[in-house]
Structure formats: structure tokens, C-alpha cells
Amino acid sequence: MTEQQQQSLPPQFRDLQPFVADWALPGEGERLAKLTSTSIADLKMFYDAVIGRAEEMRAYLDGFRLDAMPADAQTLLDLLLTFIETAHPIELNWTTTDIDDAFALERMTIERFDVFPPS
């Protein structure tokens, strides 16, 4: 499967396709880095595109097990997780994501783990 095929969304969410390359991020560390390196204006553009579809996205994803999710549903999940993890600056009316006294990202370690460990 090509990268483009892996990054496609289910047909009913194709209107969100322009956001996939930059916002469908598979890891928590990647999502945190995106949050802290993105302007409020760009966060707001993503937020506005997804907020009205978030419940529909969640309902669609409810139809799949995490360990048996098709590639397009996984891309949708990654997009929704990034939305969830980046929504708070918009909802809390932040003016910047560059916070002076924030813990330095380069000093953080975010571990990945298997939701379904091998049996």
C-alpha cells in the first residue's frame, strides 16, 4: 500500500482530506510537537474544520476494534486524536502556543506502548 492510500479517509470524511498530511499524527509526541509549533490562527483553522464533525467521527470509529481498524479509519482516528489534543488553546482563548515557562519539549520522553500487547 502506498503512503497516499494509507493516508486516505473514509469516503464520508473526504472533505477533511486537506488536513491529513499535517494533522493525522500517529503519536502523542508528534501531536504535542504540532501543538506547540503551530500558530493559533492555524490551530483555529483546523479546529473550525473538525469541531462540527468530531461526534460523527467518533460514532464512525465506534464501529471498529482498535486492533482491527482499516487504514482509512486509523487515519481518521489519528486526525481526531490530534484535534482532541490541540483543541484546548482555542477553547481557552489562548493567544499563543509559545508559552514562556512551559517544560521544554526536548527534555520530555513520551513512550509508545502497545494497546494490545503480544500474547
C-alpha positions, -999 to +999 in steps of 0.1 A: +000+000+000+013+034-009+017+063+016-012+081-002-035+051+002-026+048+039-034+084+044-068+084+029-100+089+049-133+070+047-155+085+019-179+104+042-149+123+057-130+131+024-138+169+029-112+167+057-085+152+034-066+185+031-058+183+068-045+147+068-009+153+058-003+178+086-027+168+113-033+130+112-004+123+135+000+088+149+020+096+181+014+116+212+048+132+209+041+142+173+008+157+183+024+177+212+051+190+189+025+200+164+005+219+191+035+238+204+048+247+169+016+259+153+002+294+154-032+300+170-045+310+136-036+276+121-049+258+151-082+277+147-085+267+110-081+230+119-104+233+149-131+250+129-129+223+102-132+194+127-154+206+156-186+201+137-176+166+126-160+153+158-191+135+171-197+119+137-160+108+135-163+093+170-195+075+161-180+061+129-149+049+148-170+031+174-177+005+147-141-008+148-119-026+172-086-008+178-066-040+169-086-045+136-090-010+122-087-004+085-061+021+073-086+048+064-103+045+099-069+047+115-061+079+097-094+093+108-086+083+144-052+099+142-069+131+129-095+131+157-068+125+184-048+154+171-080+175+172-086+165+208-051+172+219-049+206+201-084+220+209-077+235+243-058+266+231-088+276+210-114+267+237-094+285+264-088+316+241-050+314+242-032+340+222-001+318+215+011+283+219+046+295+227+044+296+265+074+311+282+075+289+313+065+256+296+086+225+302+110+221+272+098+195+248+133+184+241+136+173+277+105+152+275+103+115+268+070+102+255+069+064+254+049+044+229+032+013+240+011-014+225-026-012+234-028-049+227+005-065+238+015-097+221+000-128+237 
